[in-house]
């Protein structure tokens, strides 16, 4: 594959059609109120990288470090805990406004929940989040991973008590396999992408991510001018974009979506802009395992189509560059241990500001000396062997 940085831009002349009410102030407050009932909840830190910003010629660069989330080394627990709780509350007949961790774990509910079994497909982080949520609420989970996945990520899922295994399929076909198993076994599919009328639980997962956006805005303490968001199926960027659109309307930051060249289904869909979903088929072999998805989540795409501005497809080395930048900070900037999927947005920001051949894209996105950047490091070193290969050994050099 001839890899390069490619970009598409969407204008928003037509009236938006996506429903962003699930990310309104009222809805987001309910989600955060639930998260605060969890025994290990605390906001993840925002690393204000002032020296990096100065070196790149920007006013501010801040990175939300999701490696500190629930001890899971990734952000996914926000979505899985909320979605699993919503399902269990619905199963038990508990109103959403009364849904708390303590209520769901009450002794009188434990026996009723004993027969509930979750199932999901994952490249690693989502499955670990599902396994953790299942353990948290005292239920069981089956997790399927696509072929070629990380043995370390598989072991982490099993370490939380879930039954986990590799399939012989790519990610998107593994999702279909998990759905099939749910139908055959009577398990509860808890997937972070919508398809064929399956929308309620993916919506809950996306709503769970609004807590991340709310934390980031409280910590940033001013409006970022630009937000860079990585995308797999698009659930996280869809949720964050929905949050900023619902809360700030036309005053929201400029939002740029970033994907690997090898799994850039959202970029392709935006570039075509023909009302159709454009998928990536076959085997997807990217170091950005968490972004290695070939089919967009339609719930997320609807929001991104109406409210995101730029869509960028990048080579592998952009993620590697971001990992090295965050892992080797300038002066007294905080160190952020960021995995391949987590660091790609920082890598792109740096490349846009340093590579003169990308001036056209930097100008299109509107990056200047006054720009205030927010990135989200969605994961830490979830595959430590590969992390060291990139950061220690220089895998995928920038030049």
C-alpha positions in Angstrom: 0.0 0.0 0.0 1.3 3.5 -0.9 0.7 5.2 2.4 0.4 9.0 2.7 -1.5 11.7 4.6 -4.8 12.3 2.9 -7.6 14.6 3.9 -11.2 15.4 3.2 -13.3 18.3 4.4 -17.0 18.6 4.9 -18.9 21.9 4.9 -22.2 22.0 6.8 -24.5 24.0 4.6 -27.5 21.8 5.0 -29.5 21.5 8.1 -28.1 18.8 10.4 -30.1 15.6 10.6 -28.2 13.7 13.4 -29.9 13.5 16.8 -27.5 14.9 19.4 -29.9 15.1 22.3 -28.3 12.0 23.9 -25.3 14.3 24.5 -27.2 17.3 25.9 -26.2 18.9 29.2 -29.1 17.1 31.0 -28.2 13.7 29.5 -24.5 14.1 30.1 -25.1 15.0 33.7 -27.1 11.8 34.2 -24.2 9.7 32.7 -21.6 11.4 34.9 -23.8 11.1 38.0 -23.9 7.3 37.4 -20.1 7.1 36.8 -19.5 8.9 40.1 -21.3 6.0 41.9 -18.6 3.5 40.7 -16.1 2.6 43.4 -13.0 3.4 41.4 -14.2 6.4 39.4 -12.0 9.5 39.3 -11.3 11.9 36.4 -8.3 11.1 34.3 -5.6 13.7 34.1 -5.1 16.3 31.4 -1.5 16.8 30.5 -0.8 20.4 29.6 2.2 20.1 27.3 3.3 23.8 27.3 6.8 23.1 26.0 5.5 20.9 23.2 3.1 23.7 22.2 5.8 26.3 22.2 8.1 24.1 20.1 5.3 23.5 17.6 4.3 27.2 17.4 0.9 26.7 19.0 -0.7 28.5 21.9 -1.6 25.3 23.8 -1.5 21.5 23.4 -3.3 19.4 26.1 -3.7 15.6 26.1 -6.3 13.8 28.1 -4.5 10.7 29.5 -7.0 7.8 29.4 -4.4 5.2 30.4 -5.4 6.1 34.0 -9.1 5.1 33.5 -10.4 2.4 36.0 -7.0 0.6 35.9 -7.8 -0.6 32.4 -5.2 1.4 30.5 -7.8 2.8 28.1 -11.0 4.8 28.0 -13.5 2.1 27.1 -14.7 1.4 30.7 -16.7 4.6 30.6 -18.9 3.3 27.7 -19.0 -0.3 28.9 -19.9 0.4 32.5 -22.7 2.8 31.5 -24.2 0.5 28.8 -24.1 -2.6 30.9 -25.6 -0.7 33.8 -28.4 0.6 31.5 -29.1 -2.9 30.3 -29.2 -4.4 33.9 -31.3 -1.6 35.2 -33.8 -2.2 32.3 -33.7 -6.0 33.1 -34.4 -5.3 36.8 -37.0 -2.6 36.2 -34.9 0.2 37.8 -35.6 3.7 36.4 -32.6 5.3 34.8 -32.6 8.2 37.3 -32.3 5.7 40.1 -29.5 3.7 38.5 -26.5 3.5 40.7 -23.7 0.9 41.3 -25.0 0.2 44.8 -28.6 -0.3 43.6 -27.5 -2.7 40.9 -25.3 -4.7 43.2 -27.9 -4.9 46.0 -28.2 -8.4 47.5 -31.8 -8.9 46.2 -30.6 -8.4 42.6 -27.6 -10.7 42.6 -29.6 -13.9 42.0 -31.7 -12.3 39.3 -28.6 -11.3 37.4 -26.8 -14.6 37.7 -28.1 -15.9 34.4 -27.0 -12.8 32.4 -24.1 -13.4 30.0 -22.6 -10.7 27.8 -20.8 -11.2 24.5 -18.8 -8.8 22.4 -16.1 -8.5 19.7 -13.0 -6.5 20.2 -9.5 -5.6 19.1 -8.7 -5.4 22.8 -9.7 -2.3 24.7 -13.5 -2.6 24.3 -13.4 -6.3 25.3 -11.3 -5.5 28.3 -13.9 -2.9 29.3 -16.7 -5.4 28.9 -14.9 -8.0 30.9 -14.3 -5.4 33.6 -17.9 -4.3 33.6 -19.1 -7.9 33.8 -16.9 -8.5 36.8 -18.0 -5.2 38.4 -21.7 -6.2 38.2 -21.2 -9.9 39.0 -22.1 -11.4 35.6 -20.2 -13.3 32.9 -18.8 -12.3 29.5 -17.6 -14.0 26.3 -15.2 -11.9 24.3 -14.0 -12.7 20.7 -11.0 -11.1 19.1 -10.0 -11.0 15.4 -7.2 -13.1 14.0 -3.8 -11.6 14.4 -4.6 -9.8 17.6 -2.3 -9.1 20.6 -1.8 -12.1 23.0 -1.2 -9.6 25.7 -4.6 -7.9 25.2 -6.2 -11.3 25.1 -4.5 -12.2 28.5 -5.7 -8.9 30.0 -9.3 -9.8 29.1 -9.0 -13.3 30.5 -7.4 -11.9 33.7 -10.7 -10.1 34.4 -12.6 -13.5 34.4 -14.1 -13.4 30.9 -13.9 -16.3 28.4 -11.9 -14.9 25.5 -10.5 -16.3 22.3 -9.3 -15.4 18.8 -11.4 -16.1 15.8 -10.3 -16.7 12.2 -12.0 -13.5 11.0 -11.2 -9.8 10.7 -12.7 -7.3 13.1 -15.9 -6.7 11.3 -16.6 -10.4 10.7 -15.8 -11.0 14.3 -18.6 -8.6 15.2 -21.0 -10.6 13.1 -19.8 -13.8 14.7 -20.4 -12.3 18.2 -23.9 -11.3 17.1 -24.6 -14.8 15.8 -23.4 -16.3 19.1 -25.7 -14.0 21.0 -28.7 -15.2 19.0 -27.8 -18.8 19.2 -26.9 -18.9 22.9 -29.3 -16.3 24.3 -26.4 -14.1 25.4 -26.6 -10.3 25.5 -24.6 -8.6 22.7 -22.8 -5.5 24.0 -21.2 -4.1 20.9 -20.0 -0.5 20.3 -21.2 -0.3 16.7 -24.8 -0.2 15.4 -26.1 -2.4 12.6 -29.4 -3.8 11.3 -31.7 -2.3 13.9 -29.2 -2.9 16.7 -28.8 0.6 18.0 -29.9 1.0 21.7 -26.8 -0.5 23.3 -24.3 1.2 21.0 -26.0 4.4 21.8 -25.6 3.8 25.5 -21.9 3.0 25.0 -21.4 6.3 23.1 -23.3 8.2 25.8 -20.9 6.8 28.4 -18.1 8.7 26.7 -19.7 12.1 27.4 -18.2 11.9 30.9 -14.7 12.1 29.2 -15.7 15.3 27.3 -17.2 16.9 30.4 -14.0 16.2 32.4 -11.8 17.5 29.7 -13.8 20.8 29.5 -13.6 21.3 33.2 -9.9 20.7 33.2 -9.1 22.7 30.1 -10.9 25.7 31.6 -11.3 27.5 28.3 -12.6 26.5 24.9 -10.1 24.6 22.7 -10.0 26.0 19.2 -9.3 22.5 17.7 -10.0 18.9 18.8 -8.3 16.0 17.1 -10.1 12.6 17.6 -9.1 9.1 16.4 -11.6 6.8 14.9 -12.2 3.1 14.6 -15.9 2.5 14.0 -16.3 6.1 15.1 -18.1 5.7 18.4 -15.7 7.8 20.5 -15.4 10.7 18.1 -19.1 10.6 17.4 -19.9 10.9 21.1 -17.3 13.7 21.7 -18.4 15.6 18.6 -22.1 15.2 19.7 -21.2 16.5 23.1 -19.5 19.7 21.8 -22.3 20.2 19.2 -25.0 19.8 21.8 -23.3 22.1 24.3 -21.7 24.8 22.2 -23.5 24.7 18.8 -21.8 26.9 16.2 -19.2 28.0 18.8 -17.8 24.4 19.1 -14.1 23.8 18.2 -12.9 22.7 14.8 -13.0 18.9 14.9 -10.6 16.7 12.9 -11.1 12.9 12.7 -7.9 10.8 12.3 -7.7 7.2 11.0 -5.0 4.8 9.8 -4.6 4.5 6.0 -5.2 0.8 6.4 -8.6 1.2 8.0 -9.9 4.6 6.9 -13.6 3.8 6.4 -14.8 7.2 7.8 -12.3 9.2 5.7 -13.4 7.3 2.6 -17.1 7.9 3.5 -16.4 11.6 4.0 -14.3 11.9 0.8 -17.0 10.3 -1.3 -19.8 12.3 0.4 -22.4 10.5 -1.6 -24.7 9.3 1.1 -23.2 5.8 1.2 -21.0 4.1 3.7 -17.6 3.2 2.2 -16.0 0.2 3.9 -12.5 -1.3 4.0 -12.6 -5.0 3.3 -10.2 -7.9 3.9 -7.4 -8.2 6.4 -6.5 -5.0 8.2 -3.0 -5.0 9.5 -2.3 -1.8 11.4 -0.3 -1.1 14.6 -3.3 1.0 15.5 -5.3 -2.1 16.5 -8.0 -0.2 18.2 -8.7 1.7 15.0 -8.5 -1.3 12.7 -12.2 -1.3 11.8 -13.6 -1.4 8.2 -17.2 -0.3 8.7 -18.4 2.9 10.3 -20.9 2.9 13.1 -23.9 4.6 11.4 -24.9 6.3 14.7 -21.5 7.9 14.9 -21.2 8.7 11.2 -24.5 10.6 11.2 -23.0 12.9 13.9 -19.6 13.3 12.2 -21.2 14.0 8.9 -23.2 16.9 10.4 -20.7 18.3 12.9 -17.1 17.2 12.2 -15.0 19.3 9.9 -11.9 17.4 8.6 -11.2 13.8 8.1 -7.5 12.7 7.8 -6.1 9.3 6.9 -2.5 8.7 8.0 0.4 6.2 7.6 1.6 4.0 10.5 4.6 6.3 11.2 2.3 9.1 12.3 1.1 7.1 15.3 4.7 6.0 16.0 5.8 9.6 16.0 3.1 10.5 18.5 4.1 7.7 20.8 7.7 8.9 20.8 6.7 12.5 21.4 4.4 11.8 24.3 6.8 9.2 25.8 9.8 11.5 25.7 8.5 15.0 26.8 10.3 18.3 26.5 11.7 19.8 29.7 9.1 19.4 32.5 6.1 18.5 30.4 4.3 15.5 31.8 5.1 12.1 30.2 2.1 10.3 28.7 2.6 6.6 28.0 0.4 6.4 24.9 -0.3 3.4 22.7 -0.5 3.3 18.9 -4.2 4.3 18.7 -3.9 6.8 21.5 -1.0 8.8 20.1 -1.9 9.2 16.5 -3.7 12.5 16.9 -0.6 14.1 18.7 1.6 12.7 15.9 -0.6 14.3 13.3 -0.6 17.7 15.1 3.2 17.6 15.3 3.6 16.7 11.6 1.2 19.4 10.5 3.2 22.0 12.3 6.7 20.7 11.3 6.3 19.4 7.7 6.2 22.3 5.2 4.7 20.0 2.5 1.6 19.9 4.7 1.1 23.6 4.9 -2.0 23.3 2.7 -3.6 21.0 5.3 -2.5 23.0 8.3 -4.0 26.1 6.7 -7.2 24.3 5.8 -7.6 23.1 9.4 -6.8 26.6 10.6 -3.8 25.9 12.9 -2.0 29.1 13.9 0.1 30.4 16.8 -3.1 31.2 18.6 -4.6 27.6 18.3 -5.4 25.7 21.5 -5.4 21.9 20.8 -7.1 19.1 22.7 -6.1 15.5 22.0 -7.2 12.3 23.7 -4.7 9.6 24.4 -7.3 6.8 24.4 -4.9 4.1 25.6 -1.6 3.4 27.3 0.8 0.6 26.4 -1.8 -2.0 26.1 0.7 -4.1 24.0 3.9 -3.4 25.9 6.1 -5.4 23.5 5.0 -3.4 20.5 5.2 -0.2 22.6 8.9 -0.9 23.2 9.5 -1.8 19.6 8.2 1.7 18.6 9.5 3.9 21.4 12.8 2.0 22.1 13.7 0.5 18.8 12.4 3.1 16.4 9.8 1.0 14.5 8.2 3.1 11.8 10.6 6.1 11.7 9.1 9.4 10.7 11.7 10.1 8.0 
